Amino acid sequence: MNDFDHLDLDGRLLQLLWVVYEEGSVTRAAQRLGVTQSAVSHGLDKLRAIAGDALFVKSGRGIAPTAMAGVLAERARGLLDDLRHFTLAAGFEPSRLNMSLTVAANDLQRDVLLPGLLRRLRAQAPGVSLHVIPSGAPTPAVLREQHCDLLITPRPPLGDDIYQKRLFEDSYCIFHDAAQCIAPASMKAYRAAEHVTVLYEPRRMLDIDEWMLRKGVQRRFVATVPGMAALGAMLHGGPWVATAPSLLALGALRGLATAPVPLETPSMPMYMVWHQRHQDDPVHRWLRGHVADVAQQQGQVRYTAANQGE
């Protein structure tokens, strides 16, 4: 190391290190922290002097962490959690929070839950920002390695140190462009139709697609896309169909026609998932409570809309 006193470190420097590590960009880190790029660069210079390491080096259009930066960033995240617990020891007050919360979510849960969550968080805690990252096909490492505070997914990863809570269930329907095709109303028409679906990396199918394979329902896929949001661009203007969660009609697939699937399909559950280190954290309990409330409100809206449509 060097002759710098460890007391030269503070919470803001630790947060800056973690955010730059997560974002891989000084520009994005500055935007997320709400400071100038020069302030981030100055903070990195101070950290480099303290660590005696370059920490981040140029890589393409962004920056890449050194091995030392990876080790220090993980330690910084743990210290930030400790600092948060220290400041909350005298009592939790949301309005005093000044932090970023990271939620991993894919297209459906991002569009349906997170706008309402952001409004709630900002109303109670103006100093809190919400950082949303894609969850893809999540593994326990996403939570164990502290890439996010909370994961929202229909496929919760399993582990003795992983906690989960069921938020809601959604049904599947057929999405299509009504100006280009008629939705298949029979199994024969459904099998004969040309389908588009989602295939997450590394080649992880949707639950509904796996279920249909097990049931022997063979379909012809003309395209696969990496996320739900990409289905809309494929379906608009084309004679193809997609079988997907109905709640996508409120977000990514808004504007497309919907129709029932011509066979009884299982529902799609949605969970919020977190690591055991957050179980008793007052900030995390507060966050989880708001997520649950938003999910409940969304369910009430869907129930009302369904009754009005009868």
Phi, psi and chi 1 to 4 in degrees:
 res  aa     phi    psi   chi1   chi2   chi3   chi4
   1 MET       - -128.0  -80.2  -79.1 -169.0      -
   2 ASN  -162.4 -164.7   47.3   51.9      -      -
   3 ASP   -91.4    5.7  -64.8  -29.7      -      -
   4 PHE   -67.8  141.7  -85.2   86.5      -      -
   5 ASP   -77.0  137.5 -166.7  -40.3      -      -
   6 HIS   -62.7  -20.3   64.9  -80.6      -      -
   7 LEU   -72.5   -8.8  -65.8  177.1      -      -
   8 ASP   -68.6  -18.2  -73.3  -31.0      -      -
   9 LEU   -79.0  144.7  -79.3  170.5      -      -
  10 ASP  -141.0  175.0   57.9   31.2      -      -
  11 GLY   -60.3  -35.8      -      -      -      -
  12 ARG   -68.3  -37.2  -65.5 -169.5 -174.9  -79.1
  13 LEU   -66.9  -40.8  -88.3  179.9      -      -
  14 LEU   -62.9  -42.5  -66.2  173.8      -      -
  15 GLN   -64.0  -40.8 -176.8 -175.2   36.5      -
  16 LEU   -61.1  -43.7 -176.8  145.5      -      -
  17 LEU   -59.7  -46.6  173.6   62.6      -      -
  18 TRP   -64.8  -42.8  175.2 -106.6      -      -
  19 VAL   -68.3  -41.8  171.4      -      -      -
  20 VAL   -62.7  -40.1  172.9      -      -      -
  21 TYR   -61.9  -43.5  177.5   74.7      -      -
  22 GLU   -68.4  -42.7  -91.1 -159.0  -41.5      -
  23 GLU   -82.4  -28.7  -64.4  -68.2  -14.5      -
  24 GLY    64.9   26.7      -      -      -      -
  25 SER  -161.0  131.7  163.0      -      -      -
  26 VAL   -67.0  -40.0  169.7      -      -      -
  27 THR   -62.3  -50.2  -59.4      -      -      -
  28 ARG   -66.7  -36.1  -69.0 -164.2  -61.4  -88.9
  29 ALA   -63.0  -41.7      -      -      -      -
  30 ALA   -63.0  -42.8      -      -      -      -
  31 GLN   -62.5  -43.3  -68.2  171.8  -17.7      -
  32 ARG   -68.9  -35.8 -179.0  170.3  157.9 -170.4
  33 LEU   -83.4  -14.1  -68.4  167.7      -      -
  34 GLY    73.5   33.7      -      -      -      -
  35 VAL  -129.6  176.4  -60.2      -      -      -
  36 THR   -80.5  160.3   63.5      -      -      -
  37 GLN   -63.4  -35.3  -68.5 -174.9   45.6      -
  38 SER   -65.8  -33.4   60.6      -      -      -
  39 ALA   -66.4  -39.8      -      -      -      -
  40 VAL   -65.4  -45.0  173.7      -      -      -
  41 SER   -61.2  -40.7  -63.5      -      -      -
  42 HIS   -64.0  -42.3  177.2   72.9      -      -
  43 GLY   -63.1  -39.7      -      -      -      -
  44 LEU   -65.2  -38.4  -74.4  176.9      -      -
  45 ASP   -60.4  -40.7  -72.7  -19.2      -      -
  46 LYS   -66.6  -41.3 -173.7  170.8 -176.3  179.2
  47 LEU   -64.8  -39.3  -74.8  165.7      -      -
  48 ARG   -62.5  -39.7  -72.2  178.7  177.0  117.8
  49 ALA   -66.5  -38.6      -      -      -      -
  50 ILE   -69.6  -42.9  -67.0  172.4      -      -
  51 ALA   -82.1  -22.2      -      -      -      -
  52 GLY    66.8   35.4      -      -      -      -
  53 ASP  -147.5  152.2 -175.1   83.8      -      -
  54 ALA   -67.2  -26.7      -      -      -      -
  55 LEU    67.0  -54.1  -64.4 -178.5      -      -
  56 PHE  -135.1  137.4  -61.9   94.1      -      -
  57 VAL  -127.2  157.0  -64.7      -      -      -
  58 LYS   -63.8  139.0  -71.0 -175.6  178.3  179.9
  59 SER  -149.1  103.3  176.6      -      -      -
  60 GLY    63.2 -126.8      -      -      -      -
  61 ARG   -91.4   -2.9  -65.8 -175.9  177.8 -179.3
  62 GLY  -121.9 -153.9      -      -      -      -
  63 ILE  -131.0  152.7   54.0  176.6      -      -
  64 ALA  -122.3  141.6      -      -      -      -
  65 PRO   -76.1  146.4   29.3  -35.0      -      -
  66 THR   -77.0  171.8   64.2      -      -      -
  67 ALA   -60.0  -39.2      -      -      -      -
  68 MET   -63.2  -41.2  173.4   68.3   75.9      -
  69 ALA   -61.7  -40.2      -      -      -      -
  70 GLY   -60.2  -44.3      -      -      -      -
  71 VAL   -65.1  -46.4  171.7      -      -      -
  72 LEU   -68.7  -35.6  -65.9 -179.9      -      -
  73 ALA   -64.0  -42.3      -      -      -      -
  74 GLU   -64.1  -39.3  -66.6  -61.9  -26.4      -
  75 ARG   -66.5  -38.0  -69.0 -176.9 -179.8  176.9
  76 ALA   -61.5  -42.4      -      -      -      -
  77 ARG   -61.3  -43.2 -178.7   60.6 -172.1  -99.6
  78 GLY   -63.1  -41.1      -      -      -      -
  79 LEU   -65.6  -36.1  -71.8  170.0      -      -
  80 LEU   -64.5  -39.1  -73.3  168.1      -      -
  81 ASP   -62.4  -42.3  -75.2  -18.3      -      -
  82 ASP   -63.3  -42.5  -70.4  -17.7      -      -
  83 LEU   -62.4  -40.4  -74.6  171.4      -      -
  84 ARG   -63.4  -43.6 -175.2  171.0   69.4 -169.0
  85 HIS   -63.4  -37.0  -65.9  151.5      -      -
  86 PHE   -63.1  -46.1 -179.9   86.4      -      -
  87 THR   -71.0  -22.1   58.3      -      -      -
  88 LEU   -93.1   -0.1  -66.1  172.7      -      -
  89 ALA   -60.5  -32.9      -      -      -      -
  90 ALA   -85.4   -1.4      -      -      -      -
  91 GLY   135.1  139.1      -      -      -      -
  92 PHE   -87.3  127.1  171.5   58.1      -      -
  93 GLU  -135.9  105.5  177.6   53.3   56.1      -
  94 PRO   -54.4  -36.0  -25.8   34.6      -      -
  95 SER   -65.4  -15.8   62.4      -      -      -
  96 ARG   -91.3   -7.4  -65.2  167.5   48.9 -156.6
  97 LEU   -70.2  142.5  -64.9  176.1      -      -
  98 ASN  -141.2   89.6 -176.5    9.8      -      -
  99 MET  -163.0  170.2   61.1 -173.2  -60.1      -
 100 SER  -114.0  134.9  173.8      -      -      -
 101 LEU  -111.0  129.9  -66.5  170.4      -      -
 102 THR  -103.5  123.7  -59.8      -      -      -
 103 VAL  -119.6  129.1  176.4      -      -      -
 104 ALA   -96.9  125.0      -      -      -      -
 105 ALA  -156.1  146.8      -      -      -      -
 106 ASN   -91.6 -172.8  -77.1  -19.3      -      -
 107 ASP   -57.4  -47.1  -53.0  -40.3      -      -
 108 LEU   -62.7  -56.1 -174.9  152.1      -      -
 109 GLN   -67.0  -30.8   50.4  -90.2   41.9      -
 110 ARG   -61.6  -47.8  178.9 -160.1   65.2 -158.4
 111 ASP   -76.0  -35.1  -66.1  -13.3      -      -
 112 VAL   -84.0  -39.3  171.0      -      -      -
 113 LEU  -103.9  -39.7  -63.7  178.5      -      -
 114 LEU   -74.3  -31.2  -61.8 -168.9      -      -
 115 PRO   -59.9  -44.8  -27.7   37.8      -      -
 116 GLY   -65.3  -36.8      -      -      -      -
 117 LEU   -63.5  -44.3  175.9   63.8      -      -
 118 LEU   -60.3  -42.9  177.7   60.0      -      -
 119 ARG   -61.4  -40.7  -71.1 -169.5  -69.7  -89.2
 120 ARG   -66.6  -46.1  -79.2  171.7  158.0  -92.7
 121 LEU   -63.0  -44.4  -61.9 -172.7      -      -
 122 ARG   -67.3  -31.1  -65.9  -69.0  -63.9  169.3
 123 ALA   -66.8  -37.8      -      -      -      -
 124 GLN   -92.6  -29.1  -70.8 -167.2   13.8      -
 125 ALA  -137.5   82.6      -      -      -      -
 126 PRO   -59.8  -19.4  -21.6   32.7      -      -
 127 GLY   -87.2    0.7      -      -      -      -
 128 VAL   -98.3  134.2  167.3      -      -      -
 129 SER  -116.3  153.4   60.9      -      -      -
 130 LEU  -110.0  121.9 -171.4   61.9      -      -
 131 HIS  -108.2  115.6 -179.3   48.6      -      -
 132 VAL  -106.1  128.7 -177.7      -      -      -
 133 ILE  -124.6  153.7   61.3  175.0      -      -
 134 PRO   -69.6  142.8   24.5  -33.0      -      -
 135 SER   -93.7  -22.9   59.2      -      -      -
 136 GLY    56.0 -135.3      -      -      -      -
 137 ALA  -101.4   93.0      -      -      -      -
 138 PRO   -70.1  149.0   26.4  -34.4      -      -
 139 THR  -122.5  163.4   65.5      -      -      -
 140 PRO   -56.5  -27.3  -26.1   35.2      -      -
 141 ALA   -61.1  -29.4      -      -      -      -
 142 VAL   -57.8  -37.8  171.4      -      -      -
 143 LEU   -90.3  -39.2  -62.6  164.4      -      -
 144 ARG   -67.1  -36.5  -71.5  171.2  179.8  160.3
 145 GLU   -89.7   10.1  -63.1  174.9    4.9      -
 146 GLN    63.8   33.3  -54.3 -173.0   56.0      -
 147 HIS   -72.5  -24.0  -66.9  -53.8      -      -
 148 CYS  -150.1  160.3   66.5      -      -      -
 149 ASP   -84.9  -34.0  -61.3  -68.0      -      -
 150 LEU  -147.0  140.3 -170.7   68.8      -      -
 151 LEU  -117.0  133.5  167.0   66.9      -      -
 152 ILE  -118.8  118.4  -54.1  177.3      -      -
 153 THR  -158.4  151.7  177.6      -      -      -
 154 PRO   -80.2  -11.0   26.8  -33.2      -      -
 155 ARG  -123.4   82.3  -71.8 -174.0  176.9 -175.8
 156 PRO   -66.8  129.7   23.7  -32.2      -      -
 157 PRO   -66.5  150.4   24.0  -32.4      -      -
 158 LEU  -102.7  149.1  -59.0  177.9      -      -
 159 GLY   171.3  149.7      -      -      -      -
 160 ASP   -62.4  -23.0  -66.9  -20.1      -      -
 161 ASP   -99.9    9.7   55.5  -18.3      -      -
 162 ILE  -111.0  127.5  -55.0  -62.6      -      -
 163 TYR  -108.0  154.3  -69.0   67.3      -      -
 164 GLN  -148.0  156.9   60.3  177.5 -105.8      -
 165 LYS  -142.5  129.9  177.1 -179.7  175.1   63.7
 166 ARG   -74.0  129.0 -163.7 -177.2 -171.2  103.4
 167 LEU   -98.2  -47.6  -67.1  172.8      -      -
 168 PHE  -166.5  175.5   61.1   80.7      -      -
 169 GLU  -125.5  147.5  -71.9 -173.0   -2.1      -
 170 ASP  -127.5  154.6 -168.7   17.0      -      -
 171 SER  -102.1  161.9   57.7      -      -      -
 172 TYR   -96.0  150.1  -70.7   96.3      -      -
 173 CYS  -146.2  172.1   68.0      -      -      -
 174 ILE   -94.4  129.4  -64.1  172.6      -      -
 175 PHE  -104.8  140.0  -73.5   88.6      -      -
 176 HIS  -160.6  163.3   64.0  108.5      -      -
 177 ASP   -89.4  108.4 -173.8  -24.6      -      -
 178 ALA   -63.6  -22.2      -      -      -      -
 179 ALA   -77.9  -13.7      -      -      -      -
 180 GLN  -111.9  -26.3  -60.0  -64.4  -37.0      -
 181 CYS  -158.8  163.3   68.7      -      -      -
 182 ILE  -100.5  137.1  -61.5  173.1      -      -
 183 ALA   -65.4  138.7      -      -      -      -
 184 PRO   -64.5  126.6   22.1  -32.2      -      -
 185 ALA  -101.0  -11.0      -      -      -      -
 186 SER  -125.2  163.8   66.6      -      -      -
 187 MET   -63.7  -36.3  -83.8  -56.2  -63.2      -
 188 LYS   -62.3  -44.7 -178.7  178.3  179.0 -179.6
 189 ALA   -68.4  -35.1      -      -      -      -
 190 TYR   -65.5  -43.9 -174.4   68.8      -      -
 191 ARG   -66.4  -34.3  -69.0  173.9 -174.1  -90.8
 192 ALA   -79.6  -19.1      -      -      -      -
 193 ALA   -68.1  159.7      -      -      -      -
 194 GLU   -97.0  126.4  -66.6 -175.3  -31.7      -
 195 HIS  -111.9  152.2  -64.1 -105.0      -      -
 196 VAL  -121.0  140.6  179.6      -      -      -
 197 THR  -145.8  179.1 -167.9      -      -      -
 198 VAL  -103.6  137.3  173.6      -      -      -
 199 LEU  -132.6  104.2 -172.3   64.8      -      -
 200 TYR   -75.9  151.7  -67.7  114.9      -      -
 201 GLU   -80.1  143.1  -65.7  -63.3  -24.2      -
 202 PRO   -90.8   96.7   29.3  -28.0      -      -
 203 ARG    53.9   50.7  -60.0 -167.7   63.6   79.3
 204 ARG  -103.0  119.0 -175.9  166.6 -179.3  177.5
 205 MET   -78.6  161.7  -58.0  168.2   64.9      -
 206 LEU   -66.3  151.7  -64.3  178.7      -      -
 207 ASP   -56.7  -42.2  -74.0   -9.4      -      -
 208 ILE   -64.6  -35.2 -172.4   63.7      -      -
 209 ASP   -69.5  -39.9  -67.2  -22.1      -      -
 210 GLU   -64.6  -40.8  -70.0 -173.0  -12.7      -
 211 TRP   -62.3  -44.1 -179.5   85.2      -      -
 212 MET   -65.7  -36.5  -72.3 -163.3  178.7      -
 213 LEU   -61.9  -43.2  -86.5  179.7      -      -
 214 ARG   -64.4  -30.6  -68.8 -164.7  -61.1  -90.0
 215 LYS   -84.2   -2.9  -68.4  -65.7 -178.0  179.7
 216 GLY    79.7   17.9      -      -      -      -
 217 VAL   -85.2  103.3  179.3      -      -      -
 218 GLN   -89.8  130.6  -62.7  -64.8  -34.6      -
 219 ARG  -130.1  156.8  -67.6  171.6  -68.5  164.3
 220 ARG   -99.9  117.2  179.7 -174.1  176.4 -167.3
 221 PHE   -98.3  124.1  -67.1  104.7      -      -
 222 VAL   -93.6  -15.2  -62.6      -      -      -
 223 ALA  -162.4  147.8      -      -      -      -
 224 THR  -122.7  144.6   60.8      -      -      -
 225 VAL  -127.1  160.0  -66.2      -      -      -
 226 PRO   -82.3   -4.5   29.5  -35.3      -      -
 227 GLY  -162.4  161.0      -      -      -      -
 228 MET   -59.4  -37.7  -65.1  -71.4 -169.6      -
 229 ALA   -61.1  -27.6      -      -      -      -
 230 ALA   -78.5  -12.4      -      -      -      -
 231 LEU   -63.6  -39.0  -74.0  174.6      -      -
 232 GLY   -58.3  -45.7      -      -      -      -
 233 ALA   -62.9  -33.7      -      -      -      -
 234 MET   -72.4  -39.3  -72.1  -68.1 -172.3      -
 235 LEU   -78.7  -37.2  -64.5  179.2      -      -
 236 HIS   -61.9  123.5  -80.1  -68.5      -      -
 237 GLY    84.8    2.8      -      -      -      -
 238 GLY  -125.6  158.1      -      -      -      -
 239 PRO   -89.4   37.2   34.1  -35.2      -      -
 240 TRP  -111.6  166.3  -54.2  -65.8      -      -
 241 VAL  -130.1  159.1  -59.3      -      -      -
 242 ALA  -138.7  138.9      -      -      -      -
 243 THR  -101.9  115.6  -56.5      -      -      -
 244 ALA  -151.7  166.6      -      -      -      -
 245 PRO   -58.5  137.4  -25.0   35.6      -      -
 246 SER   -64.1  -27.5   66.9      -      -      -
 247 LEU   -64.2  -16.0  -80.2  171.1      -      -
 248 LEU   -63.5  -17.9  -73.3  168.6      -      -
 249 ALA   -65.9  -19.0      -      -      -      -
 250 LEU   -87.5   -9.1  -57.7  177.2      -      -
 251 GLY  -139.4 -101.5      -      -      -      -
 252 ALA   -59.9  -31.6      -      -      -      -
 253 LEU  -110.0   23.8  -58.3 -171.7      -      -
 254 ARG   -59.3  137.2 -173.5 -171.1  -57.3  -88.3
 255 GLY    98.4  -15.3      -      -      -      -
 256 LEU   -88.5  152.3  -71.7  166.1      -      -
 257 ALA   -77.1  153.6      -      -      -      -
 258 THR  -125.4  155.0   61.3      -      -      -
 259 ALA  -152.6  155.0      -      -      -      -
 260 PRO   -69.6  148.7   23.0  -32.4      -      -
 261 VAL   -73.4  132.9 -177.9      -      -      -
 262 PRO   -77.4   33.4   29.0  -35.6      -      -
 263 LEU  -158.0  155.2   75.1  160.3      -      -
 264 GLU   -74.6  121.9 -172.6  174.2  -11.6      -
 265 THR  -114.7  157.1   59.5      -      -      -
 266 PRO   -69.6  159.7   26.4  -34.4      -      -
 267 SER   -79.7  166.7   61.6      -      -      -
 268 MET  -111.7  112.7 -175.0 -157.7   70.2      -
 269 PRO   -80.1  158.6   30.8  -33.8      -      -
 270 MET  -131.5  133.5 -171.8   63.5   67.2      -
 271 TYR  -123.3  151.7  -58.3   85.3      -      -
 272 MET  -104.5  140.4   62.1  175.2  169.2      -
 273 VAL  -133.3  139.7 -168.8      -      -      -
 274 TRP  -147.4  166.5   63.3   96.5      -      -
 275 HIS   -87.7  152.9 -167.6  -93.9      -      -
 276 GLN   -60.4  -24.7   65.7  178.4    4.3      -
 277 ARG   -64.8  -19.8   68.5  176.6  175.1  -81.9
 278 HIS   -97.0   -2.1  -67.7  -48.2      -      -
 279 GLN   -55.3  -45.0  174.1   65.4    8.6      -
 280 ASP  -106.5    9.3  -61.6  -42.3      -      -
 281 ASP   -70.2  121.6 -177.4  -20.1      -      -
 282 PRO   -60.8  -35.4   17.2  -28.8      -      -
 283 VAL   -65.5  -42.3  174.5      -      -      -
 284 HIS   -69.7  -38.2 -151.8  -85.2      -      -
 285 ARG   -61.3  -40.6  -71.0 -158.1  -55.6  -92.2
 286 TRP   -62.3  -45.0  171.4   73.9      -      -
 287 LEU   -61.7  -48.0  172.0   64.1      -      -
 288 ARG   -62.4  -37.0  -61.1 -164.7  -55.6  -94.9
 289 GLY   -62.0  -41.8      -      -      -      -
 290 HIS   -68.8  -39.0  -79.8  -57.5      -      -
 291 VAL   -61.2  -44.3  171.7      -      -      -
 292 ALA   -63.5  -39.9      -      -      -      -
 293 ASP   -66.1  -42.2  -72.6  -14.7      -      -
 294 VAL   -63.6  -41.6  171.1      -      -      -
 295 ALA   -63.1  -40.5      -      -      -      -
 296 GLN   -65.5  -42.8 -177.6  178.7   26.0      -
 297 GLN   -62.5  -39.9  -74.0 -175.9  -11.0      -
 298 GLN   -62.6  -39.3 -174.7   60.8   61.0      -
 299 GLY   -64.6  -38.2      -      -      -      -
 300 GLN   -66.3  -38.6  -68.0  169.6  -11.1      -
 301 VAL   -63.3  -44.8  168.7      -      -      -
 302 ARG   -64.2  -38.8  -68.8 -178.5   64.4 -132.6
 303 TYR   -65.4  -42.7  175.8   77.7      -      -
 304 THR   -63.7  -44.3  -58.2      -      -      -
 305 ALA   -62.9  -40.5      -      -      -      -
 306 ALA   -64.6  -41.0      -      -      -      -
 307 ASN   -67.2  -38.8  -74.9  -13.9      -      -
 308 GLN   -65.9  -26.7  -70.0  175.2  -15.2      -
 309 GLY   -82.7   -8.8      -      -      -      -
 310 GLU   -79.2      -  -68.0  179.0   -9.5      -
